[in-house]
Amino acid sequence: MRNKNNKHFGIEVPPELHYKLHYIAKYYGRSANGQILYLIRQAIKEFETTEGEIEIPANKEQ
């Protein structure tokens, strides 16, 4: 069930990328959404490793 506190955004992807994303997600036992979240977390981790931690202001609505 969807967590109402989570943010939602939609993106358009070409059919080839859509197929390949689902293929990779299935290979690793993830949903497509889970695979996207994994990739986002990896990108953030890599960025923060080289550029420093991203601070989230206390008053910033996430």
C-alpha positions in Angstrom: 0.0 0.0 0.0 1.2 3.5 -0.9 2.6 5.6 2.0 0.8 8.9 1.9 3.9 10.7 3.3 6.0 9.7 0.3 6.3 12.0 -2.7 5.1 10.9 -6.1 6.3 11.9 -9.5 5.7 10.5 -13.0 8.2 10.3 -15.8 8.0 9.3 -19.4 10.5 6.7 -20.6 11.0 5.2 -24.0 9.7 1.6 -24.4 13.2 0.2 -24.7 14.2 1.7 -21.3 11.0 0.6 -19.7 11.5 -3.0 -20.8 15.2 -3.0 -19.7 14.3 -1.5 -16.3 11.7 -4.2 -15.7 14.2 -6.9 -16.9 16.9 -5.7 -14.5 14.4 -5.3 -11.6 13.1 -8.8 -12.1 16.7 -10.2 -12.3 17.4 -8.7 -8.9 14.0 -9.6 -7.4 12.8 -6.1 -7.2 9.8 -4.3 -8.5 10.4 -1.6 -11.1 9.7 1.0 -8.4 12.1 -0.7 -6.0 14.8 -0.7 -8.8 14.3 3.0 -9.4 14.5 3.8 -5.7 17.7 1.6 -5.5 19.3 3.6 -8.4 18.3 6.9 -6.8 19.9 5.9 -3.5 23.0 4.8 -5.3 23.3 8.1 -7.1 22.8 10.1 -3.9 25.4 7.9 -2.1 27.9 8.4 -4.9 27.3 12.2 -4.9 27.6 12.5 -1.2 30.8 10.5 -1.2 32.5 12.9 -3.5 30.7 16.2 -2.8 29.7 15.9 0.9 26.5 15.1 2.7 23.4 16.9 1.5 21.8 18.7 4.4 18.0 18.9 4.6 16.8 22.1 6.3 14.6 21.4 9.3 11.9 23.6 8.0 12.0 22.2 4.5 8.9 20.3 3.5 10.1 17.1 2.0 
